[in-house]
Amino acid sequence: MPRTIDPPTIPDLTGRRALVTGASDGIGVRIAAHLAAAGAEVVMPARNAGKVAAVQDRIRAEHPGAQLEAESLDLSSLESVTALGERLTRDGRPIDVLVANAGVMTPPERQTTADGFELQFGTNHLGHVALVASLLPLLRAGGDRDAGGNGAGGNGAGGRGAGGRDVGARVVVQTSIAARRARMLWDDLQSERSYDGMRAYGQSKIAPALFAAELGRRSAAAGWGITTAVSHPGVAPTSLLAARPEMGRSTDTASVRLIRWLSARGWVVGTPETAAYPALLAATDPAAAGRFAAPTWRLGVGGPAGWVDPWPTMSDRDEAARVWDESLRLTGARFA
């Protein structure tokens, strides 16, 4: 019988607006559902409009009255990212929480994005960098709303923490256990000379963690009112390693078959539901700024969400600054 793992306590998010990438599948569905259940209006950008509409129907059946908004987004296209940023900016409503959850994993052969980047690095990291940059005015507005005391209150992200401390808007990035010993491939950033799917995936997941740390530091220095946190979902049966023809994978991998088997029995790994909990903790805990949320069973592949020490690969300030500079150069993104 699978062990019961309780979700983190989520404060009232009424009046708050959250954006969750990858919310049409797997872990992202559960993140969006919990935020909506807490009262947040949740923006769910995705490539497949029919798929996200079906997910929204399921969430509304589970949580009547859930405020959900579908948007079009392809993170492997900077043009698509820019278009979403422009639409939401014209709308003008502040964003209080952004969870960079979407990702792709280990296509057998090297693929590229619409802009010529290695697919995993371009989608998992650079697409999210461009998205955060395009939404910076709305995120700053979320932080400014709290600084002015005009928010909805509560103790969640984008609200006021213990003692009335402003916590501003929150940006959460998802890393992966594959990033624990990963490194930036500075001598072959786009895997053009040599492609190894797992090595490229590891880079695409350590880069967001380094970028988030640098974003948090720059926000604090410039007064942007944005805090950042990193989350790690552990291991769970999702579509990342399943059959995905667009990834060049016609059948499920042996890894995902084993993960499903373990998950169904409550052994070692988590489920899509429990794998959402670290991101929810990072997104809504007022004390999350600069911290790392992850499953707390041994090896960090499953278990209740909690705060853990950042991996050494996440803590190099010089590397984080280099990731920041290179990411902005490649995407043309501006933070001003």
Disulfide bonds with the S-S distance in Angstrom:
none
